[in-house]
Amino acid sequence: MESSRARRSRRARPSRTRILLHTALAVMAVVGGTAAGTVYVKARAHSGGSPVSSATATATASASASGTADGEDAVEPVAEPAVDHDAQLATAVKSVPVEDGAEVSVAVLDLDSGESASYGDGSFDTASIVKVDILAALLLQAQDAGRHLTAAEKAYATTMIESSDNTAASELWRTIGRAEGLDAANERLGLTDTEGGDGMLWGLTQTTAADQLTLLQQVFGEDSKLSEASRTYLQGLMRRIEADQQWGVSAAADGSKWALKNGWLPRSTTGLWDVNSIGRVTVEGSDHLVAVLSRGNSTQTKGISLVESVAKAAVAALAGSASPSASVPE
């Protein structure tokens, strides 16, 4: 519903006199074709072709002029390895118990740092999380027409999001032009792997966790096709979900600040449950967008527990602490 990091100590900046002296030595060495010039070039090549700072380059050349003459190796700059957040997330999710036959996919973004990660692929039924997408499409269409939502549309939107009312969802599904209207809006919103359900089967819209994260960025981010007014309106509805539906990604929040929409659907062909949750949660003052999709759950309760455990694991993994605290009930 709906991280502090250690700071590197800064090195004292060399004086202007020292920098000029080192620069002069480096230029003399390169022009003379000495070993120092060779190492200076090597240091630049080692950095992957990117420019080396003047202080680093001149210090390297100066050290090389005295060290390499005695057969010593020059010290080259070493880049810090990038953090593989996807690998961290995979490790975290794999530590969560999953029923035989059930599947789960998750995508998470730290809005403050911009770091993100995803796990799992393939398309899932949206169930009722598509209601956020339906309202986003309606708001986009209204913006295009330069109009506000009608009183009836607002009433439907409220019950569709806050109460997950299906009748209201069907009315707005028709209003936006069903799957064709949803797909057209999603093309503009940047959802590339979401396809509206056939006819009136909006709950069988197919989507991915990555696409749902993109949708959440459109709703909660500033770089959006939705206007500020549209975003504020939709966010407000997602913060007022009815009490019995206040589960899902909100389990990853450290307090009461969240906004979400859940979806749950028993498949008539298998008797197994789709259980999904998308939204924004606040953890230690940092806002995260989280989308968790699951299918093949034997019961809704087990699906909810899985989604909540994976949401916790995803937020913890992005913070570098993969330690989910919930488990799927036996």
C-alpha positions as protocol buffer text, in pm:
chain_id: "A"
residue {
  index: 1
  type: MET
  ca { x: 0 y: 0 z: 0 }
}
residue {
  index: 2
  type: GLU
  ca { x: -98 y: 290 z: -15 }
}
residue {
  index: 3
  type: SER
  ca { x: 1973 y: 381 z: 370 }
}
residue {
  index: 4
  type: SER
  ca { x: 2266 y: 579 z: 546 }
}
residue {
  index: 5
  type: ARG
  ca { x: 2589 y: 513 z: 355 }
}
residue {
  index: 6
  type: ALA
  ca { x: 2939 y: 567 z: 482 }
}
residue {
  index: 7
  type: ARG
  ca { x: 3099 y: 877 z: 333 }
}
residue {
  index: 8
  type: ARG
  ca { x: 3441 y: 851 z: 178 }
}
residue {
  index: 9
  type: SER
  ca { x: 3699 y: 1071 z: 343 }
}
residue {
  index: 10
  type: ARG
  ca { x: 3816 y: 1343 z: 111 }
}
residue {
  index: 11
  type: ARG
  ca { x: 4184 y: 1378 z: 33 }
}
residue {
  index: 12
  type: ALA
  ca { x: 4341 y: 1717 z: 83 }
}
residue {
  index: 13
  type: ARG
  ca { x: 4361 y: 1906 z: -243 }
}
residue {
  index: 14
  type: PRO
  ca { x: 4722 y: 1958 z: -355 }
}
residue {
  index: 15
  type: SER
  ca { x: 4844 y: 2313 z: -365 }
}
residue {
  index: 16
  type: ARG
  ca { x: 4841 y: 2503 z: -693 }
}
residue {
  index: 17
  type: THR
  ca { x: 5224 y: 2518 z: -688 }
}
residue {
  index: 18
  type: ARG
  ca { x: 5250 y: 2143 z: -651 }
}
residue {
  index: 19
  type: ILE
  ca { x: 5001 y: 2081 z: -931 }
}
residue {
  index: 20
  type: LEU
  ca { x: 5189 y: 2314 z: -1168 }
}
residue {
  index: 21
  type: LEU
  ca { x: 5522 y: 2149 z: -1080 }
}
residue {
  index: 22
  type: HIS
  ca { x: 5385 y: 1800 z: -1140 }
}
residue {
  index: 23
  type: THR
  ca { x: 5219 y: 1908 z: -1462 }
}
residue {
  index: 24
  type: ALA
  ca { x: 5549 y: 2048 z: -1591 }
}
residue {
  index: 25
  type: LEU
  ca { x: 5733 y: 1727 z: -1502 }
}
residue {
  index: 26
  type: ALA
  ca { x: 5467 y: 1518 z: -1674 }
}
residue {
  index: 27
  type: VAL
  ca { x: 5484 y: 1724 z: -1993 }
}
residue {
  index: 28
  type: MET
  ca { x: 5866 y: 1706 z: -1999 }
}
residue {
  index: 29
  type: ALA
  ca { x: 5854 y: 1330 z: -1949 }
}
residue {
  index: 30
  type: VAL
  ca { x: 5600 y: 1271 z: -2225 }
}
residue {
  index: 31
  type: VAL
  ca { x: 5782 y: 1493 z: -2475 }
}
residue {
  index: 32
  type: GLY
  ca { x: 6110 y: 1316 z: -2395 }
}
residue {
  index: 33
  type: GLY
  ca { x: 5957 y: 973 z: -2451 }
}
residue {
  index: 34
  type: THR
  ca { x: 6056 y: 852 z: -2102 }
}
residue {
  index: 35
  type: ALA
  ca { x: 5903 y: 571 z: -1905 }
}
residue {
  index: 36
  type: ALA
  ca { x: 5699 y: 828 z: -1714 }
}
residue {
  index: 37
  type: GLY
  ca { x: 5527 y: 931 z: -2035 }
}
residue {
  index: 38
  type: THR
  ca { x: 5447 y: 570 z: -2111 }
}
residue {
  index: 39
  type: VAL
  ca { x: 5293 y: 511 z: -1770 }
}
residue {
  index: 40
  type: TYR
  ca { x: 5095 y: 834 z: -1793 }
}
residue {
  index: 41
  type: VAL
  ca { x: 4936 y: 713 z: -2116 }
}
residue {
  index: 42
  type: LYS
  ca { x: 4882 y: 371 z: -1960 }
}
residue {
  index: 43
  type: ALA
  ca { x: 4697 y: 523 z: -1670 }
}
residue {
  index: 44
  type: ARG
  ca { x: 4459 y: 699 z: -1907 }
}
residue {
  index: 45
  type: ALA
  ca { x: 4401 y: 380 z: -2106 }
}
residue {
  index: 46
  type: HIS
  ca { x: 4339 y: 183 z: -1785 }
}
residue {
  index: 47
  type: SER
  ca { x: 4052 y: 412 z: -1697 }
}
residue {
  index: 48
  type: GLY
  ca { x: 3853 y: 282 z: -1993 }
}
residue {
  index: 49
  type: GLY
  ca { x: 3922 y: 581 z: -2214 }
}
residue {
  index: 50
  type: SER
  ca { x: 3759 y: 829 z: -1977 }
}
residue {
  index: 51
  type: PRO
  ca { x: 3953 y: 1140 z: -1879 }
}
residue {
  index: 52
  type: VAL
  ca { x: 4171 y: 1116 z: -1569 }
}
residue {
  index: 53
  type: SER
  ca { x: 4165 y: 1413 z: -1334 }
}
residue {
  index: 54
  type: SER
  ca { x: 4469 y: 1643 z: -1359 }
}
residue {
  index: 55
  type: ALA
  ca { x: 4569 y: 1574 z: -999 }
}
residue {
  index: 56
  type: THR
  ca { x: 4550 y: 1196 z: -1049 }
}
residue {
  index: 57
  type: ALA
  ca { x: 4728 y: 1200 z: -1385 }
}
residue {
  index: 58
  type: THR
  ca { x: 5014 y: 1426 z: -1278 }
}
residue {
  index: 59
  type: ALA
  ca { x: 5063 y: 1240 z: -952 }
}
residue {
  index: 60
  type: THR
  ca { x: 5082 y: 914 z: -1149 }
}
residue {
  index: 61
  type: ALA
  ca { x: 5335 y: 1057 z: -1393 }
}
residue {
  index: 62
  type: SER
  ca { x: 5548 y: 1204 z: -1114 }
}
residue {
  index: 63
  type: ALA
  ca { x: 5550 y: 880 z: -915 }
}
residue {
  index: 64
  type: SER
  ca { x: 5636 y: 688 z: -1232 }
}
residue {
  index: 65
  type: ALA
  ca { x: 5935 y: 911 z: -1306 }
}
residue {
  index: 66
  type: SER
  ca { x: 6100 y: 809 z: -976 }
}
residue {
  index: 67
  type: GLY
  ca { x: 5964 y: 455 z: -938 }
}
residue {
  index: 68
  type: THR
  ca { x: 5984 y: 300 z: -1283 }
}
residue {
  index: 69
  type: ALA
  ca { x: 6349 y: 398 z: -1322 }
}
residue {
  index: 70
  type: ASP
  ca { x: 6426 y: 144 z: -1046 }
}
residue {
  index: 71
  type: GLY
  ca { x: 6213 y: -122 z: -1210 }
}
residue {
  index: 72
  type: GLU
  ca { x: 5914 y: -66 z: -980 }
}
residue {
  index: 73
  type: ASP
  ca { x: 5559 y: -96 z: -1109 }
}
residue {
  index: 74
  type: ALA
  ca { x: 5348 y: 218 z: -1124 }
}
residue {
  index: 75
  type: VAL
  ca { x: 5030 y: 232 z: -917 }
}
residue {
  index: 76
  type: GLU
  ca { x: 4729 y: 257 z: -1145 }
}
residue {
  index: 77
  type: PRO
  ca { x: 4384 y: 387 z: -1046 }
}
residue {
  index: 78
  type: VAL
  ca { x: 4134 y: 113 z: -970 }
}
residue {
  index: 79
  type: ALA
  ca { x: 3762 y: 176 z: -1021 }
}
residue {
  index: 80
  type: GLU
  ca { x: 3518 y: 62 z: -758 }
}
residue {
  index: 81
  type: PRO
  ca { x: 3300 y: -230 z: -873 }
}
residue {
  index: 82
  type: ALA
  ca { x: 2938 y: -144 z: -940 }
}
residue {
  index: 83
  type: VAL
  ca { x: 2679 y: -291 z: -707 }
}
residue {
  index: 84
  type: ASP
  ca { x: 2472 y: -560 z: -876 }
}
residue {
  index: 85
  type: HIS
  ca { x: 2132 y: -482 z: -731 }
}
residue {
  index: 86
  type: ASP
  ca { x: 1958 y: -742 z: -948 }
}
residue {
  index: 87
  type: ALA
  ca { x: 2183 y: -1014 z: -801 }
}
residue {
  index: 88
  type: GLN
  ca { x: 2116 y: -885 z: -449 }
}
residue {
  index: 89
  type: LEU
  ca { x: 1743 y: -892 z: -515 }
}
residue {
  index: 90
  type: ALA
  ca { x: 1757 y: -1242 z: -664 }
}
residue {
  index: 91
  type: THR
  ca { x: 1935 y: -1368 z: -353 }
}
residue {
  index: 92
  type: ALA
  ca { x: 1677 y: -1202 z: -131 }
}
residue {
  index: 93
  type: VAL
  ca { x: 1375 y: -1333 z: -319 }
}
residue {
  index: 94
  type: LYS
  ca { x: 1515 y: -1686 z: -336 }
}
residue {
  index: 95
  type: SER
  ca { x: 1530 y: -1688 z: 44 }
}
residue {
  index: 96
  type: VAL
  ca { x: 1152 y: -1641 z: 58 }
}
residue {
  index: 97
  type: PRO
  ca { x: 953 y: -1967 z: 72 }
}
residue {
  index: 98
  type: VAL
  ca { x: 737 y: -2015 z: -238 }
}
residue {
  index: 99
  type: GLU
  ca { x: 476 y: -2285 z: -282 }
}
residue {
  index: 100
  type: ASP
  ca { x: 538 y: -2553 z: -543 }
}
residue {
  index: 101
  type: GLY
  ca { x: 399 y: -2428 z: -871 }
}
residue {
  index: 102
  type: ALA
  ca { x: 371 y: -2065 z: -761 }
}
residue {
  index: 103
  type: GLU
  ca { x: 566 y: -1789 z: -936 }
}
residue {
  index: 104
  type: VAL
  ca { x: 659 y: -1437 z: -836 }
}
residue {
  index: 105
  type: SER
  ca { x: 819 y: -1134 z: -1001 }
}
residue {
  index: 106
  type: VAL
  ca { x: 917 y: -800 z: -844 }
}
residue {
  index: 107
  type: ALA
  ca { x: 1059 y: -462 z: -941 }
}
residue {
  index: 108
  type: VAL
  ca { x: 1171 y: -191 z: -697 }
}
residue {
  index: 109
  type: LEU
  ca { x: 1302 y: 166 z: -725 }
}
residue {
  index: 110
  type: ASP
  ca { x: 1449 y: 398 z: -461 }
}
residue {
  index: 111
  type: LEU
  ca { x: 1312 y: 737 z: -563 }
}
residue {
  index: 112
  type: ASP
  ca { x: 1585 y: 925 z: -373 }
}
residue {
  index: 113
  type: SER
  ca { x: 1895 y: 743 z: -502 }
}
residue {
  index: 114
  type: GLY
  ca { x: 1752 y: 633 z: -837 }
}
residue {
  index: 115
  type: GLU
  ca { x: 1876 y: 276 z: -774 }
}
residue {
  index: 116
  type: SER
  ca { x: 1650 y: -1 z: -897 }
}
residue {
  index: 117
  type: ALA
  ca { x: 1634 y: -379 z: -931 }
}
residue {
  index: 118
  type: SER
  ca { x: 1405 y: -644 z: -1072 }
}
residue {
  index: 119
  type: TYR
  ca { x: 1358 y: -1018 z: -1041 }
}
residue {
  index: 120
  type: GLY
  ca { x: 1163 y: -1259 z: -1255 }
}
residue {
  index: 121
  type: ASP
  ca { x: 1018 y: -1213 z: -1599 }
}
residue {
  index: 122
  type: GLY
  ca { x: 721 y: -1319 z: -1802 }
}
residue {
  index: 123
  type: SER
  ca { x: 370 y: -1177 z: -1812 }
}
residue {
  index: 124
  type: PHE
  ca { x: 113 y: -1200 z: -1533 }
}
residue {
  index: 125
  type: ASP
  ca { x: -259 y: -1132 z: -1510 }
}
residue {
  index: 126
  type: THR
  ca { x: -310 y: -789 z: -1360 }
}
residue {
  index: 127
  type: ALA
  ca { x: -630 y: -866 z: -1173 }
}
residue {
  index: 128
  type: SER
  ca { x: -738 y: -541 z: -1003 }
}
residue {
  index: 129
  type: ILE
  ca { x: -404 y: -358 z: -1012 }
}
residue {
  index: 130
  type: VAL
  ca { x: -505 y: -267 z: -1368 }
}
residue {
  index: 131
  type: LYS
  ca { x: -750 y: -22 z: -1210 }
}
residue {
  index: 132
  type: VAL
  ca { x: -461 y: 220 z: -1154 }
}
residue {
  index: 133
  type: ASP
  ca { x: -379 y: 192 z: -1524 }
}
residue {
  index: 134
  type: ILE
  ca { x: -742 y: 243 z: -1623 }
}
residue {
  index: 135
  type: LEU
  ca { x: -764 y: 564 z: -1421 }
}
residue {
  index: 136
  type: ALA
  ca { x: -427 y: 684 z: -1555 }
}
residue {
  index: 137
  type: ALA
  ca { x: -559 y: 633 z: -1909 }
}
residue {
  index: 138
  type: LEU
  ca { x: -880 y: 821 z: -1827 }
}
residue {
  index: 139
  type: LEU
  ca { x: -687 y: 1113 z: -1675 }
}
residue {
  index: 140
  type: LEU
  ca { x: -456 y: 1125 z: -1979 }
}
residue {
  index: 141
  type: GLN
  ca { x: -754 y: 1134 z: -2213 }
}
residue {
  index: 142
  type: ALA
  ca { x: -917 y: 1410 z: -2008 }
}
residue {
  index: 143
  type: GLN
  ca { x: -594 y: 1612 z: -2021 }
}
residue {
  index: 144
  type: ASP
  ca { x: -588 y: 1576 z: -2399 }
}
residue {
  index: 145
  type: ALA
  ca { x: -944 y: 1704 z: -2418 }
}
residue {
  index: 146
  type: GLY
  ca { x: -869 y: 1992 z: -2181 }
}
residue {
  index: 147
  type: ARG
  ca { x: -1141 y: 1886 z: -1941 }
}
residue {
  index: 148
  type: HIS
  ca { x: -1191 y: 1771 z: -1583 }
}
residue {
  index: 149
  type: LEU
  ca { x: -1340 y: 1436 z: -1491 }
}
residue {
  index: 150
  type: THR
  ca { x: -1718 y: 1440 z: -1465 }
}
residue {
  index: 151
  type: ALA
  ca { x: -1890 y: 1384 z: -1132 }
}
residue {
  index: 152
  type: ALA
  ca { x: -1984 y: 1033 z: -1242 }
}
residue {
  index: 153
  type: GLU
  ca { x: -1628 y: 954 z: -1349 }
}
residue {
  index: 154
  type: LYS
  ca { x: -1495 y: 1076 z: -1014 }
}
residue {
  index: 155
  type: ALA
  ca { x: -1747 y: 861 z: -829 }
}
residue {
  index: 156
  type: TYR
  ca { x: -1648 y: 555 z: -1031 }
}
residue {
  index: 157
  type: ALA
  ca { x: -1277 y: 633 z: -985 }
}
residue {
  index: 158
  type: THR
  ca { x: -1315 y: 660 z: -609 }
}
residue {
  index: 159
  type: THR
  ca { x: -1493 y: 328 z: -561 }
}
residue {
  index: 160
  type: MET
  ca { x: -1274 y: 157 z: -823 }
}
residue {
  index: 161
  type: ILE
  ca { x: -949 y: 244 z: -643 }
}
residue {
  index: 162
  type: GLU
  ca { x: -1047 y: 273 z: -276 }
}
residue {
  index: 163
  type: SER
  ca { x: -1292 y: -21 z: -269 }
}
residue {
  index: 164
  type: SER
  ca { x: -1170 y: -209 z: -578 }
}
residue {
  index: 165
  type: ASP
  ca { x: -1524 y: -204 z: -712 }
}
residue {
  index: 166
  type: ASN
  ca { x: -1551 y: -409 z: -1031 }
}
residue {
  index: 167
  type: THR
  ca { x: -1868 y: -246 z: -1165 }
}
residue {
  index: 168
  type: ALA
  ca { x: -1699 y: 96 z: -1150 }
}
residue {
  index: 169
  type: ALA
  ca { x: -1393 y: -50 z: -1323 }
}
residue {
  index: 170
  type: SER
  ca { x: -1609 y: -188 z: -1604 }
}
residue {
  index: 171
  type: GLU
  ca { x: -1776 y: 151 z: -1654 }
}
residue {
  index: 172
  type: LEU
  ca { x: -1441 y: 331 z: -1682 }
}
residue {
  index: 173
  type: TRP
  ca { x: -1301 y: 50 z: -1898 }
}
residue {
  index: 174
  type: ARG
  ca { x: -1575 y: 129 z: -2148 }
}
residue {
  index: 175
  type: THR
  ca { x: -1513 y: 503 z: -2114 }
}
residue {
  index: 176
  type: ILE
  ca { x: -1144 y: 477 z: -2208 }
}
residue {
  index: 177
  type: GLY
  ca { x: -1219 y: 253 z: -2506 }
}
residue {
  index: 178
  type: ARG
  ca { x: -1143 y: -82 z: -2344 }
}
residue {
  index: 179
  type: ALA
  ca { x: -814 y: -252 z: -2439 }
}
residue {
  index: 180
  type: GLU
  ca { x: -753 y: -23 z: -2737 }
}
residue {
  index: 181
  type: GLY
  ca { x: -775 y: 286 z: -2518 }
}
residue {
  index: 182
  type: LEU
  ca { x: -561 y: 132 z: -2244 }
}
residue {
  index: 183
  type: ASP
  ca { x: -292 y: 21 z: -2491 }
}
residue {
  index: 184
  type: ALA
  ca { x: -281 y: 364 z: -2657 }
}
residue {
  index: 185
  type: ALA
  ca { x: -237 y: 534 z: -2321 }
}
residue {
  index: 186
  type: ASN
  ca { x: 28 y: 284 z: -2213 }
}
residue {
  index: 187
  type: GLU
  ca { x: 230 y: 348 z: -2527 }
}
residue {
  index: 188
  type: ARG
  ca { x: 255 y: 712 z: -2421 }
}
residue {
  index: 189
  type: LEU
  ca { x: 319 y: 624 z: -2057 }
}
residue {
  index: 190
  type: GLY
  ca { x: 610 y: 396 z: -2152 }
}
residue {
  index: 191
  type: LEU
  ca { x: 459 y: 57 z: -2072 }
}
residue {
  index: 192
  type: THR
  ca { x: 597 y: -172 z: -2343 }
}
residue {
  index: 193
  type: ASP
  ca { x: 489 y: -517 z: -2223 }
}
residue {
  index: 194
  type: THR
  ca { x: 130 y: -462 z: -2112 }
}
residue {
  index: 195
  type: GLU
  ca { x: -167 y: -568 z: -2323 }
}
residue {
  index: 196
  type: GLY
  ca { x: -530 y: -501 z: -2239 }
}
residue {
  index: 197
  type: GLY
  ca { x: -764 y: -793 z: -2179 }
}
residue {
  index: 198
  type: ASP
  ca { x: -1013 y: -906 z: -2441 }
}
residue {
  index: 199
  type: GLY
  ca { x: -1360 y: -755 z: -2439 }
}
residue {
  index: 200
  type: MET
  ca { x: -1464 y: -670 z: -2086 }
}
residue {
  index: 201
  type: LEU
  ca { x: -1198 y: -894 z: -1927 }
}
residue {
  index: 202
  type: TRP
  ca { x: -990 y: -605 z: -1797 }
}
residue {
  index: 203
  type: GLY
  ca { x: -864 y: -823 z: -1508 }
}
residue {
  index: 204
  type: LEU
  ca { x: -689 y: -1049 z: -1758 }
}
residue {
  index: 205
  type: THR
  ca { x: -476 y: -764 z: -1892 }
}
residue {
  index: 206
  type: GLN
  ca { x: -122 y: -899 z: -1922 }
}
residue {
  index: 207
  type: THR
  ca { x: 169 y: -709 z: -1768 }
}
residue {
  index: 208
  type: THR
  ca { x: 516 y: -738 z: -1615 }
}
residue {
  index: 209
  type: ALA
  ca { x: 662 y: -616 z: -1286 }
}
residue {
  index: 210
  type: ALA
  ca { x: 893 y: -384 z: -1482 }
}
residue {
  index: 211
  type: ASP
  ca { x: 595 y: -226 z: -1662 }
}
residue {
  index: 212
  type: GLN
  ca { x: 409 y: -179 z: -1334 }
}
residue {
  index: 213
  type: LEU
  ca { x: 716 y: 0 z: -1196 }
}
residue {
  index: 214
  type: THR
  ca { x: 705 y: 227 z: -1502 }
}
residue {
  index: 215
  type: LEU
  ca { x: 339 y: 298 z: -1431 }
}
residue {
  index: 216
  type: LEU
  ca { x: 418 y: 382 z: -1069 }
}
residue {
  index: 217
  type: GLN
  ca { x: 686 y: 626 z: -1189 }
}
residue {
  index: 218
  type: GLN
  ca { x: 422 y: 797 z: -1401 }
}
residue {
  index: 219
  type: VAL
  ca { x: 194 y: 824 z: -1098 }
}
residue {
  index: 220
  type: PHE
  ca { x: 452 y: 922 z: -834 }
}
residue {
  index: 221
  type: GLY
  ca { x: 737 y: 1076 z: -1035 }
}
residue {
  index: 222
  type: GLU
  ca { x: 766 y: 1428 z: -1170 }
}
residue {
  index: 223
  type: ASP
  ca { x: 884 y: 1323 z: -1518 }
}
residue {
  index: 224
  type: SER
  ca { x: 540 y: 1209 z: -1621 }
}
residue {
  index: 225
  type: LYS
  ca { x: 285 y: 1238 z: -1897 }
}
residue {
  index: 226
  type: LEU
  ca { x: 27 y: 1291 z: -1626 }
}
residue {
  index: 227
  type: SER
  ca { x: -16 y: 1645 z: -1500 }
}
residue {
  index: 228
  type: GLU
  ca { x: 62 y: 1734 z: -1139 }
}
residue {
  index: 229
  type: ALA
  ca { x: -309 y: 1759 z: -1068 }
}
residue {
  index: 230
  type: SER
  ca { x: -374 y: 1416 z: -1218 }
}
residue {
  index: 231
  type: ARG
  ca { x: -90 y: 1259 z: -1021 }
}
residue {
  index: 232
  type: THR
  ca { x: -201 y: 1418 z: -695 }
}
residue {
  index: 233
  type: TYR
  ca { x: -557 y: 1295 z: -750 }
}
residue {
  index: 234
  type: LEU
  ca { x: -455 y: 936 z: -820 }
}
residue {
  index: 235
  type: GLN
  ca { x: -203 y: 929 z: -535 }
}
residue {
  index: 236
  type: GLY
  ca { x: -472 y: 1047 z: -296 }
}
residue {
  index: 237
  type: LEU
  ca { x: -704 y: 761 z: -388 }
}
residue {
  index: 238
  type: MET
  ca { x: -422 y: 507 z: -345 }
}
residue {
  index: 239
  type: ARG
  ca { x: -364 y: 636 z: 9 }
}
residue {
  index: 240
  type: ARG
  ca { x: -726 y: 578 z: 108 }
}
residue {
  index: 241
  type: ILE
  ca { x: -765 y: 206 z: 40 }
}
residue {
  index: 242
  type: GLU
  ca { x: -1031 y: 36 z: 251 }
}
residue {
  index: 243
  type: ALA
  ca { x: -908 y: -123 z: 573 }
}
residue {
  index: 244
  type: ASP
  ca { x: -960 y: -484 z: 465 }
}
residue {
  index: 245
  type: GLN
  ca { x: -743 y: -423 z: 158 }
}
residue {
  index: 246
  type: GLN
  ca { x: -452 y: -258 z: 338 }
}
residue {
  index: 247
  type: TRP
  ca { x: -207 y: -540 z: 272 }
}
residue {
  index: 248
  type: GLY
  ca { x: 65 y: -608 z: 15 }
}
residue {
  index: 249
  type: VAL
  ca { x: 360 y: -379 z: -52 }
}
residue {
  index: 250
  type: SER
  ca { x: 263 y: -168 z: 249 }
}
residue {
  index: 251
  type: ALA
  ca { x: 419 y: -445 z: 462 }
}
residue {
  index: 252
  type: ALA
  ca { x: 760 y: -310 z: 353 }
}
residue {
  index: 253
  type: ALA
  ca { x: 690 y: 37 z: 494 }
}
residue {
  index: 254
  type: ASP
  ca { x: 829 y: 135 z: 835 }
}
residue {
  index: 255
  type: GLY
  ca { x: 517 y: 322 z: 936 }
}
residue {
  index: 256
  type: SER
  ca { x: 182 y: 437 z: 810 }
}
residue {
  index: 257
  type: LYS
  ca { x: 306 y: 624 z: 499 }
}
residue {
  index: 258
  type: TRP
  ca { x: 211 y: 425 z: 192 }
}
residue {
  index: 259
  type: ALA
  ca { x: -5 y: 430 z: -120 }
}
residue {
  index: 260
  type: LEU
  ca { x: -111 y: 115 z: -305 }
}
residue {
  index: 261
  type: LYS
  ca { x: -346 y: -90 z: -513 }
}
residue {
  index: 262
  type: ASN
  ca { x: -386 y: -466 z: -480 }
}
residue {
  index: 263
  type: GLY
  ca { x: -526 y: -728 z: -712 }
}
residue {
  index: 264
  type: TRP
  ca { x: -647 y: -1081 z: -642 }
}
residue {
  index: 265
  type: LEU
  ca { x: -815 y: -1329 z: -872 }
}
residue {
  index: 266
  type: PRO
  ca { x: -896 y: -1700 z: -842 }
}
residue {
  index: 267
  type: ARG
  ca { x: -856 y: -1859 z: -1187 }
}
residue {
  index: 268
  type: SER
  ca { x: -1156 y: -2068 z: -1274 }
}
residue {
  index: 269
  type: THR
  ca { x: -950 y: -2304 z: -1489 }
}
residue {
  index: 270
  type: THR
  ca { x: -706 y: -2402 z: -1211 }
}
residue {
  index: 271
  type: GLY
  ca { x: -854 y: -2283 z: -885 }
}
residue {
  index: 272
  type: LEU
  ca { x: -521 y: -2110 z: -814 }
}
residue {
  index: 273
  type: TRP
  ca { x: -485 y: -1745 z: -717 }
}
residue {
  index: 274
  type: ASP
  ca { x: -324 y: -1444 z: -882 }
}
residue {
  index: 275
  type: VAL
  ca { x: -222 y: -1202 z: -605 }
}
residue {
  index: 276
  type: ASN
  ca { x: -53 y: -870 z: -693 }
}
residue {
  index: 277
  type: SER
  ca { x: 37 y: -546 z: -518 }
}
residue {
  index: 278
  type: ILE
  ca { x: 184 y: -218 z: -645 }
}
residue {
  index: 279
  type: GLY
  ca { x: 256 y: 112 z: -472 }
}
residue {
  index: 280
  type: ARG
  ca { x: 487 y: 350 z: -287 }
}
residue {
  index: 281
  type: VAL
  ca { x: 628 y: 287 z: 61 }
}
residue {
  index: 282
  type: THR
  ca { x: 847 y: 498 z: 289 }
}
residue {
  index: 283
  type: VAL
  ca { x: 1139 y: 328 z: 466 }
}
residue {
  index: 284
  type: GLU
  ca { x: 1375 y: 525 z: 692 }
}
residue {
  index: 285
  type: GLY
  ca { x: 1271 y: 846 z: 520 }
}
residue {
  index: 286
  type: SER
  ca { x: 1332 y: 708 z: 171 }
}
residue {
  index: 287
  type: ASP
  ca { x: 1048 y: 654 z: -75 }
}
residue {
  index: 288
  type: HIS
  ca { x: 1041 y: 329 z: -272 }
}
residue {
  index: 289
  type: LEU
  ca { x: 817 y: 218 z: -557 }
}
residue {
  index: 290
  type: VAL
  ca { x: 744 y: -155 z: -546 }
}
residue {
  index: 291
  type: ALA
  ca { x: 554 y: -387 z: -779 }
}
residue {
  index: 292
  type: VAL
  ca { x: 504 y: -755 z: -688 }
}
residue {
  index: 293
  type: LEU
  ca { x: 315 y: -997 z: -913 }
}
residue {
  index: 294
  type: SER
  ca { x: 238 y: -1360 z: -830 }
}
residue {
  index: 295
  type: ARG
  ca { x: 38 y: -1653 z: -960 }
}
residue {
  index: 296
  type: GLY
  ca { x: -23 y: -2018 z: -881 }
}
residue {
  index: 297
  type: ASN
  ca { x: -101 y: -1956 z: -514 }
}
residue {
  index: 298
  type: SER
  ca { x: -318 y: -2224 z: -356 }
}
residue {
  index: 299
  type: THR
  ca { x: -506 y: -1966 z: -148 }
}
residue {
  index: 300
  type: GLN
  ca { x: -542 y: -1591 z: -137 }
}
residue {
  index: 301
  type: THR
  ca { x: -390 y: -1587 z: 213 }
}
residue {
  index: 302
  type: LYS
  ca { x: -73 y: -1761 z: 95 }
}
residue {
  index: 303
  type: GLY
  ca { x: -53 y: -1526 z: -202 }
}
residue {
  index: 304
  type: ILE
  ca { x: -78 y: -1222 z: 22 }
}
residue {
  index: 305
  type: SER
  ca { x: 194 y: -1355 z: 252 }
}
residue {
  index: 306
  type: LEU
  ca { x: 419 y: -1423 z: -48 }
}
residue {
  index: 307
  type: VAL
  ca { x: 367 y: -1076 z: -191 }
}
residue {
  index: 308
  type: GLU
  ca { x: 436 y: -910 z: 144 }
}
residue {
  index: 309
  type: SER
  ca { x: 752 y: -1118 z: 206 }
}
residue {
  index: 310
  type: VAL
  ca { x: 887 y: -1038 z: -141 }
}
residue {
  index: 311
  type: ALA
  ca { x: 810 y: -667 z: -102 }
}
residue {
  index: 312
  type: LYS
  ca { x: 1006 y: -660 z: 226 }
}
residue {
  index: 313
  type: ALA
  ca { x: 1293 y: -854 z: 66 }
}
residue {
  index: 314
  type: ALA
  ca { x: 1305 y: -619 z: -233 }
}
residue {
  index: 315
  type: VAL
  ca { x: 1329 y: -301 z: -26 }
}
residue {
  index: 316
  type: ALA
  ca { x: 1587 y: -460 z: 208 }
}
residue {
  index: 317
  type: ALA
  ca { x: 1797 y: -584 z: -86 }
}
residue {
  index: 318
  type: LEU
  ca { x: 1811 y: -240 z: -245 }
}
residue {
  index: 319
  type: ALA
  ca { x: 1933 y: -107 z: 89 }
}
residue {
  index: 320
  type: GLY
  ca { x: 2201 y: -382 z: 93 }
}
residue {
  index: 321
  type: SER
  ca { x: 2037 y: -589 z: 364 }
}
residue {
  index: 322
  type: ALA
  ca { x: 1854 y: -884 z: 215 }
}
residue {
  index: 323
  type: SER
  ca { x: 1667 y: -1022 z: 513 }
}
residue {
  index: 324
  type: PRO
  ca { x: 1295 y: -1075 z: 464 }
}
residue {
  index: 325
  type: SER
  ca { x: 1111 y: -1108 z: 791 }
}
residue {
  index: 326
  type: ALA
  ca { x: 797 y: -1283 z: 682 }
}
residue {
  index: 327
  type: SER
  ca { x: 729 y: -1626 z: 539 }
}
residue {
  index: 328
  type: VAL
  ca { x: 459 y: -1805 z: 350 }
}
residue {
  index: 329
  type: PRO
  ca { x: 232 y: -1996 z: 588 }
}
residue {
  index: 330
  type: GLU
  ca { x: 234 y: -2374 z: 568 }
}
